[in-house]
């Protein structure tokens, strides 16, 4: 351990931006198997390397509202925040996230390729540092679906063939898209329809057909637990959470990849930090988003690394020893019928549709 620590300490000099850096930082993420993968791949090596104490906060689902409140109060207590791309765009537009120059503030690829080229089109905002490609999809209990397991996402709306509770996230994103698809709207037309008041009502009306059968979730760990406990027959969550409950916990659960929704997840650094805290945050994200670290995360969870240079380094699961590539949402067998999440649409429409969705829930 001493030798390992010595090597890591020597390597750390490449990531130290300023001599005065904070020695404690709060990193906000999503909890569960995802945060565990970050602890293994990023937090623990970084703490060993620098001596920094990392405090984990699982409030990422509330990042926009909480950062707005912190900024208004003039007391930003978070240092680095893991958010989806649409939330990063909103936070950047509102001045709540700092802009990043990837080619001067992030690590180059091992062959010298600049970060902007290595991440490519996944840098969707000046404030967003991509980390993973993931999908939101459905898992189902293999022992609760009879002899005809579901192969189509619209099985979620088929309570006659698949009776029992479903779990859906307590927000409009993804639910509205699936509802329109299962109400006959072509995938290519979904966001044009959803941009209208009539289309939004159409989606809510479709969701109303199963409203009494839905358990609404807020934390990514909820659906895996509900599935493991047999409280729902099927439910939506992030593909990495389902990988954990299926492969690591060996529960009678299977993946329903149909109409999985691709999305991006990554880091933002809040504005309003002291120079010492900002320097530490920048140092951390430079380390955590280098080629090797992003590949390392894929040892623990089935999310695709955002850097092109990381993909060839993805190998086997750290403890299970299974190849991880077939469990990625981007695997060709899993990506036969995907739905591409439109983060620009949701950055523009999120607040209005959120309000309408919450009012519908309360009815």
C-alpha positions as CSV (number, residue, x, y, z in Angstrom):
1,X,0.0,0.0,0.0
2,X,2.9,2.4,0.8
3,X,4.4,1.8,-2.7
4,X,1.0,2.3,-4.3
5,X,0.4,5.6,-2.4
6,X,3.9,6.8,-3.3
7,X,3.3,6.1,-7.0
8,X,-0.1,7.9,-6.9
9,X,1.4,10.8,-5.0
10,X,4.1,11.2,-7.6
11,X,1.5,11.1,-10.4
12,X,-0.7,13.7,-8.7
13,X,1.6,16.5,-9.7
14,X,0.2,16.4,-13.2
15,X,-3.2,17.3,-11.9
16,X,-2.4,20.0,-9.3
17,X,-3.5,23.4,-10.7
18,X,-2.6,25.7,-7.8
19,X,-0.6,25.4,-4.6
20,X,-3.6,26.4,-2.5
21,X,-6.3,23.8,-2.8
22,X,-9.1,22.9,-0.4
23,X,-8.6,19.7,1.5
24,X,-12.3,18.7,1.7
25,X,-14.9,18.6,-1.1
26,X,-18.5,17.7,-1.4
27,X,-19.3,15.7,-4.6
28,X,-22.9,15.3,-5.5
29,X,-24.1,12.3,-7.5
30,X,-27.0,9.8,-7.7
31,X,-26.2,7.2,-5.0
32,X,-26.5,3.5,-5.2
33,X,-24.4,1.4,-7.6
34,X,-23.5,4.5,-9.6
35,X,-21.9,6.4,-6.8
36,X,-20.1,3.2,-5.7
37,X,-18.6,3.0,-9.2
38,X,-17.4,6.6,-8.9
39,X,-16.0,5.9,-5.4
40,X,-14.0,2.9,-6.8
41,X,-12.8,4.5,-10.0
42,X,-12.4,8.2,-9.0
43,X,-12.9,9.1,-5.3
44,X,-10.7,6.6,-3.6
45,X,-7.7,6.9,-5.9
46,X,-8.0,10.7,-5.8
47,X,-8.1,10.8,-2.0
48,X,-5.2,8.4,-1.8
49,X,-3.3,10.6,-4.2
50,X,-4.0,13.9,-2.5
51,X,-5.2,13.3,1.0
52,X,-8.4,15.1,0.2
53,X,-11.6,14.1,2.2
54,X,-14.5,13.6,-0.2
55,X,-18.1,13.9,1.2
56,X,-20.7,12.2,-1.0
57,X,-24.1,13.7,-1.4
58,X,-26.8,11.8,-3.3
59,X,-29.0,14.8,-4.3
60,X,-28.2,15.0,-8.0
61,X,-31.9,14.6,-8.9
62,X,-32.5,17.9,-7.2
63,X,-29.4,19.6,-8.5
64,X,-31.0,22.5,-10.4
65,X,-33.4,23.6,-7.7
66,X,-30.8,23.3,-4.9
67,X,-28.1,25.1,-6.8
68,X,-30.6,27.9,-7.6
69,X,-31.4,28.2,-3.8
70,X,-27.7,28.1,-2.8
71,X,-26.8,30.8,-5.3
72,X,-29.7,33.0,-4.1
73,X,-28.5,32.5,-0.5
74,X,-24.9,33.2,-1.4
75,X,-23.8,29.9,0.2
76,X,-22.8,27.2,-2.3
77,X,-21.9,24.1,-0.3
78,X,-21.3,21.7,-3.3
79,X,-18.0,21.5,-5.1
80,X,-18.6,19.1,-8.0
81,X,-22.0,18.0,-9.2
82,X,-23.0,15.0,-11.4
83,X,-25.9,16.0,-13.7
84,X,-27.6,14.9,-16.9
85,X,-26.8,17.0,-20.0
86,X,-30.1,18.9,-20.0
87,X,-29.6,20.0,-16.4
88,X,-26.1,21.1,-17.3
89,X,-27.4,23.2,-20.1
90,X,-29.9,24.9,-17.8
91,X,-27.4,25.5,-15.1
92,X,-24.9,26.9,-17.6
93,X,-27.5,29.2,-19.2
94,X,-28.5,30.5,-15.7
95,X,-24.9,31.2,-14.7
96,X,-24.9,28.6,-12.0
97,X,-22.1,26.4,-13.5
98,X,-18.7,27.6,-14.6
99,X,-17.5,27.3,-18.1
100,X,-14.7,24.8,-18.8
101,X,-12.1,25.0,-21.5
102,X,-11.6,21.2,-22.2
103,X,-8.2,21.7,-24.0
104,X,-6.6,23.6,-21.2
105,X,-8.5,22.4,-18.1
106,X,-9.0,18.7,-18.9
107,X,-6.5,15.9,-19.6
108,X,-5.4,15.0,-23.1
109,X,-5.8,11.4,-24.3
110,X,-2.7,9.2,-23.9
111,X,-1.7,9.8,-27.5
112,X,-1.9,13.6,-27.1
113,X,-5.4,14.0,-28.6
114,X,-7.0,17.1,-27.1
115,X,-10.0,16.5,-24.8
116,X,-12.3,18.5,-27.0
117,X,-11.7,16.0,-29.9
118,X,-11.7,13.0,-27.6
119,X,-15.1,13.8,-26.1
120,X,-16.3,15.2,-29.5
121,X,-20.0,15.9,-29.8
122,X,-20.7,14.8,-26.2
123,X,-19.6,18.2,-25.0
124,X,-23.1,19.7,-25.3
125,X,-22.5,22.7,-23.1
126,X,-19.6,25.0,-22.3
127,X,-20.1,24.0,-18.6
128,X,-20.5,20.3,-19.1
129,X,-17.7,17.7,-18.7
130,X,-19.1,14.4,-20.1
131,X,-18.6,11.2,-18.1
132,X,-20.8,8.4,-19.4
133,X,-23.4,7.4,-22.0
134,X,-26.2,5.6,-20.2
135,X,-29.8,4.7,-20.9
136,X,-33.0,4.7,-19.0
137,X,-34.8,1.5,-19.6
138,X,-37.0,-1.2,-18.0
139,X,-36.3,-4.2,-15.9
140,X,-38.9,-6.9,-15.2
141,X,-39.4,-9.8,-12.8
142,X,-38.8,-13.0,-14.8
143,X,-41.0,-14.9,-12.4
144,X,-44.0,-12.5,-12.6
145,X,-44.5,-12.3,-16.4
146,X,-45.7,-15.8,-17.2
147,X,-44.5,-17.7,-20.3
148,X,-44.4,-14.6,-22.5
149,X,-41.7,-12.1,-21.2
150,X,-42.1,-8.6,-22.6
151,X,-40.1,-7.6,-25.6
152,X,-41.8,-4.2,-26.3
153,X,-41.7,-1.1,-24.1
154,X,-45.4,-0.8,-24.5
155,X,-45.9,-3.8,-22.3
156,X,-45.7,-1.2,-19.5
157,X,-49.1,0.0,-20.6
158,X,-50.5,-3.6,-21.0
159,X,-51.9,-4.3,-17.6
160,X,-54.1,-7.2,-18.9
161,X,-51.1,-9.3,-20.1
162,X,-48.8,-8.1,-17.3
163,X,-50.8,-7.3,-14.2
164,X,-49.2,-5.8,-11.2
165,X,-47.5,-2.5,-10.2
166,X,-45.1,-0.7,-12.3
167,X,-42.5,1.9,-11.2
168,X,-41.9,5.1,-13.1
169,X,-39.8,8.1,-12.3
170,X,-41.7,10.9,-10.7
171,X,-40.9,13.4,-13.5
172,X,-42.1,13.8,-17.1
173,X,-38.8,13.1,-18.8
174,X,-38.9,9.7,-20.6
175,X,-42.4,8.9,-19.4
176,X,-43.9,11.4,-21.8
177,X,-41.9,10.1,-24.7
178,X,-42.8,6.4,-24.0
179,X,-46.4,7.4,-23.6
180,X,-46.5,9.0,-27.0
181,X,-44.7,6.1,-28.7
182,X,-47.2,3.7,-27.1
183,X,-50.1,5.9,-28.3
184,X,-49.0,5.6,-31.9
185,X,-46.7,8.6,-32.4
186,X,-43.7,7.8,-34.6
187,X,-40.3,8.1,-32.8
188,X,-39.1,10.8,-35.2
189,X,-42.2,12.9,-34.4
190,X,-42.3,12.6,-30.6
191,X,-40.6,15.9,-29.7
192,X,-42.6,17.9,-32.3
193,X,-45.8,16.5,-30.8
194,X,-44.5,17.0,-27.2
195,X,-43.8,20.7,-28.0
196,X,-47.5,21.3,-28.2
197,X,-50.1,21.6,-25.4
198,X,-52.2,19.0,-27.2
199,X,-49.3,16.6,-27.4
200,X,-48.5,17.0,-23.7
201,X,-52.1,16.3,-22.9
202,X,-52.0,13.2,-25.1
203,X,-49.0,11.9,-23.2
204,X,-50.6,12.5,-19.8
205,X,-53.8,10.8,-21.0
206,X,-51.9,7.7,-22.0
207,X,-50.1,7.7,-18.6
208,X,-53.5,8.1,-16.9
209,X,-54.4,4.6,-18.2
210,X,-51.9,3.1,-15.8
211,X,-51.7,5.8,-13.1
212,X,-53.4,3.6,-10.5
213,X,-50.8,0.9,-11.1
214,X,-47.7,3.1,-10.8
215,X,-45.3,3.4,-7.9
216,X,-43.5,6.7,-8.5
217,X,-39.7,6.8,-7.8
218,X,-37.3,9.6,-7.1
219,X,-34.0,7.9,-6.4
220,X,-32.3,5.6,-8.9
221,X,-32.0,2.9,-6.3
222,X,-35.8,2.6,-5.9
223,X,-36.8,0.5,-8.8
224,X,-34.0,-2.1,-8.3
225,X,-35.2,-2.5,-4.7
226,X,-38.8,-2.7,-5.7
227,X,-38.0,-5.4,-8.3
228,X,-35.8,-7.3,-5.8
229,X,-38.7,-7.2,-3.3
230,X,-41.2,-8.3,-5.9
231,X,-43.3,-5.2,-5.3
232,X,-43.5,-4.3,-9.0
233,X,-43.6,-6.5,-12.1
234,X,-41.6,-4.0,-14.1
235,X,-40.0,-0.6,-13.7
236,X,-37.8,2.0,-15.2
237,X,-34.4,3.0,-14.0
238,X,-30.9,3.5,-15.3
239,X,-29.3,0.5,-17.1
240,X,-26.4,0.4,-14.7
241,X,-28.8,-0.1,-11.7
242,X,-30.4,-3.0,-13.5
243,X,-27.0,-4.5,-14.2
244,X,-26.3,-4.4,-10.5
245,X,-29.5,-6.1,-9.4
246,X,-29.3,-8.7,-12.2
247,X,-25.6,-9.6,-12.3
248,X,-24.3,-8.6,-8.9
249,X,-27.3,-9.4,-6.7
250,X,-28.5,-12.4,-8.9
251,X,-32.1,-11.4,-8.6
252,X,-34.8,-12.8,-10.9
253,X,-34.8,-9.7,-13.1
254,X,-34.2,-9.2,-16.8
255,X,-33.6,-6.2,-19.0
256,X,-36.1,-4.8,-21.5
257,X,-33.8,-2.8,-23.8
258,X,-36.6,-1.8,-26.3
259,X,-36.9,2.0,-26.6
260,X,-34.1,2.5,-24.1
261,X,-33.5,6.3,-23.9
262,X,-29.9,7.2,-24.5
263,X,-28.6,10.2,-22.5
264,X,-25.4,11.7,-21.2
265,X,-24.2,12.3,-17.7
266,X,-21.2,14.3,-16.5
267,X,-19.8,16.9,-14.1
268,X,-20.4,20.6,-13.6
269,X,-18.6,22.9,-11.2
270,X,-20.9,25.4,-9.5
271,X,-20.1,29.1,-9.7
272,X,-19.6,30.9,-6.4
273,X,-16.8,28.8,-5.0
274,X,-13.8,30.3,-3.3
275,X,-10.6,30.2,-5.4
276,X,-9.3,27.3,-3.2
277,X,-12.4,25.2,-3.7
278,X,-12.6,26.0,-7.4
279,X,-9.0,24.9,-7.9
280,X,-9.6,21.7,-6.0
281,X,-12.8,21.0,-8.1
282,X,-10.9,21.6,-11.3
283,X,-8.1,19.3,-10.2
284,X,-10.5,16.6,-9.3
285,X,-12.5,16.7,-12.6
286,X,-9.2,16.7,-14.6
287,X,-8.2,13.5,-12.9
288,X,-11.7,11.9,-12.9
289,X,-12.3,12.4,-16.6
290,X,-9.0,11.3,-18.0
291,X,-8.9,8.3,-20.3
292,X,-8.0,5.6,-17.8
293,X,-10.4,6.8,-15.0
294,X,-13.4,6.7,-17.4
295,X,-12.4,3.2,-18.5
296,X,-12.0,2.2,-14.9
297,X,-15.6,3.2,-14.0
298,X,-16.8,0.6,-16.6
299,X,-15.3,-2.1,-14.4
300,X,-18.0,-1.5,-11.9
301,X,-21.1,-0.5,-13.8
302,X,-22.4,-0.9,-17.3
303,X,-22.2,2.7,-18.6
304,X,-20.2,3.6,-21.7
305,X,-17.3,6.0,-21.1
306,X,-17.6,9.3,-22.8
307,X,-14.1,9.5,-24.2
308,X,-13.3,7.7,-27.5
309,X,-9.9,6.8,-26.1
310,X,-11.4,5.0,-23.1
311,X,-13.5,2.5,-25.1
312,X,-10.7,0.2,-26.0
313,X,-9.7,0.0,-22.3
314,X,-13.0,-1.4,-21.2
315,X,-12.6,-4.9,-20.1
316,X,-14.0,-7.2,-17.4
317,X,-16.0,-6.5,-14.3
318,X,-13.7,-5.9,-11.4
319,X,-15.2,-8.6,-9.2
320,X,-17.5,-10.7,-11.4
321,X,-14.9,-11.2,-14.1
322,X,-17.5,-11.0,-16.9
323,X,-17.0,-9.0,-20.1
324,X,-18.6,-5.6,-19.7
325,X,-19.0,-4.7,-23.4
326,X,-22.2,-6.8,-23.9
327,X,-23.8,-5.1,-20.9
328,X,-23.4,-1.6,-22.3
329,X,-26.4,0.2,-23.7
330,X,-24.4,0.9,-26.8
331,X,-23.8,-2.8,-27.6
332,X,-25.3,-3.6,-31.0
333,X,-27.6,-6.3,-29.7
334,X,-29.0,-3.9,-27.0
335,X,-29.3,-0.9,-29.3
336,X,-31.6,-2.3,-32.0
337,X,-34.4,0.1,-31.1
338,X,-33.2,3.1,-29.1
339,X,-34.7,6.4,-28.5
340,X,-32.4,9.4,-28.5
341,X,-33.1,11.8,-25.6
342,X,-33.4,15.4,-26.8
343,X,-31.6,17.4,-24.1
344,X,-32.0,20.7,-26.0
345,X,-35.8,20.2,-26.0
346,X,-35.9,19.4,-22.3
347,X,-33.6,22.3,-21.4
348,X,-36.2,24.6,-23.1
349,X,-39.4,22.9,-22.0
350,X,-38.5,21.3,-18.6
351,X,-39.9,23.9,-16.2
352,X,-43.3,24.2,-18.0
353,X,-43.8,20.5,-18.5
354,X,-42.6,19.7,-15.0
355,X,-45.3,22.0,-13.6
356,X,-48.0,20.4,-15.8
357,X,-46.8,16.9,-14.8
358,X,-46.8,17.6,-11.1
359,X,-50.3,19.1,-11.3
360,X,-51.5,16.0,-13.1
361,X,-49.9,13.8,-10.4
362,X,-51.8,15.7,-7.7
363,X,-55.1,15.2,-9.4
